[in-house]
């Protein structure tokens, strides 16, 4: 299956679902220290920011745990990668 990328004003968007495995890590905090955003950090040390959604809120409970997430990915022109999670699974060590 070939991965198709579409160029938009925000960068590249994949038109198929992507599966990533890695750790859920916090990447941004507000002024009071509450986590504002999280990411999946893969074994190859790539970081995919998780778009806000109800599933992203659920993933907060699994900080620093290994997960498998599936969703659509996009890359902004500045090189930051994002994933909109449609499904996830917590992996056992």
C-alpha positions as CSV (number, residue, x, y, z in Angstrom):
1,X,0.0,0.0,0.0
2,X,1.5,3.3,-1.0
3,X,1.3,6.3,1.3
4,X,-0.2,9.3,-0.3
5,X,0.7,12.8,0.9
6,X,-1.3,15.9,0.1
7,X,0.3,19.4,0.3
8,X,-1.8,22.0,2.0
9,X,-1.2,25.5,3.4
10,X,-0.2,23.8,6.7
11,X,2.2,21.3,5.1
12,X,1.8,17.6,4.3
13,X,-1.2,15.6,5.3
14,X,-1.4,11.8,4.9
15,X,-4.6,10.5,3.4
16,X,-4.3,7.1,5.1
17,X,-4.2,6.1,8.7
18,X,-0.8,5.8,10.4
19,X,0.2,3.5,13.3
20,X,2.8,4.7,15.8
21,X,4.3,3.0,18.8
22,X,6.0,4.9,21.6
23,X,5.8,6.7,24.9
24,X,3.2,9.3,25.8
25,X,5.1,12.4,27.0
26,X,4.0,15.9,28.1
27,X,5.4,18.6,25.8
28,X,3.7,21.8,26.9
29,X,2.5,23.2,30.2
30,X,0.5,26.3,31.2
31,X,1.6,28.9,33.7
32,X,0.3,26.8,36.6
33,X,2.2,23.7,35.5
34,X,-0.8,21.8,34.1
35,X,-0.1,19.8,30.9
36,X,-1.4,21.6,27.8
37,X,-0.3,19.1,25.1
38,X,1.2,15.6,24.8
39,X,3.1,13.7,22.2
40,X,4.0,10.2,21.2
41,X,7.8,9.8,21.2
42,X,8.8,6.8,19.0
43,X,11.8,4.5,19.4
44,X,13.5,6.4,16.5
45,X,13.2,9.6,18.7
46,X,10.6,11.2,16.5
47,X,7.9,13.2,18.2
48,X,4.3,13.4,17.0
49,X,2.1,15.9,18.8
50,X,-1.3,14.6,19.6
51,X,-4.2,16.8,18.3
52,X,-6.8,17.8,20.9
53,X,-9.7,15.4,21.0
54,X,-11.5,13.2,23.6
55,X,-9.0,10.4,22.9
56,X,-6.1,12.8,23.6
57,X,-7.7,13.6,27.0
58,X,-7.9,9.8,27.7
59,X,-4.2,9.4,26.8
60,X,-3.2,11.8,29.5
61,X,-3.9,9.0,32.0
62,X,-1.1,7.0,30.3
63,X,1.8,9.4,30.6
64,X,5.2,7.7,30.3
65,X,3.6,4.4,29.2
66,X,4.1,2.6,25.9
67,X,1.2,2.9,23.5
68,X,0.2,2.1,20.0
69,X,-1.9,4.9,18.4
70,X,-3.6,4.9,15.0
71,X,-4.8,8.0,13.2
72,X,-4.2,10.5,10.5
73,X,-0.9,12.4,10.4
74,X,0.1,15.8,9.2
75,X,3.4,17.6,9.1
76,X,3.6,21.4,9.2
77,X,6.0,23.4,7.1
78,X,8.1,24.0,10.3
79,X,8.7,20.2,10.5
80,X,6.4,19.5,13.5
81,X,4.4,16.3,13.1
82,X,0.9,15.9,14.4
83,X,-1.4,12.9,14.7
84,X,-5.2,12.9,15.2
85,X,-5.7,9.7,17.2
86,X,-8.7,7.5,16.2
87,X,-7.7,4.5,18.2
88,X,-5.1,3.6,20.8
89,X,-3.9,0.6,22.8
90,X,-1.7,0.6,25.9
91,X,1.2,-1.8,25.4
92,X,2.6,-4.1,28.2
93,X,6.3,-3.8,28.8
